[in-house]
Amino acid sequence: MEAQQKVRQFIEEHDMEAKPEFRIMDLMAEVGEIAGDAAKSTDYGLKKDNLNVKSDEVGDALFSLLSICEEFDIDADEALEESLQKYKDRIEEKGDPGSR
């Protein structure tokens, strides 16, 4: 079962419906927790070799992002393919994936 479908079912089974703006704020909070893990584990970048990000925090961010996909009726797999094509086109055109 694909990840987006699992999230959809979980939300439905556990009555976790929410407004899109709350889903977006939740995603930002979860990404902030990943950044917090990175900051703490590296002593705010002073000990880069100590970088540690917890997989459950990444999972929380994925859950939030896939929830947003559900709210906006976006197929996550298709959105990823569009993004990969965009980066591929940039690399072919400019030799760099950046948007500058």
Secondary structure, 3 states (H helix, E strand, C coil): CCHHHHHHHHHHHCCCCCCHHHHHHHHHHHHHHHHHHHHHHCCCCCCHHHCCCCHHHHHHHHHHHHHHHHHCCCCHHHHHHHHHHHHHHHHHHHCCCCCC
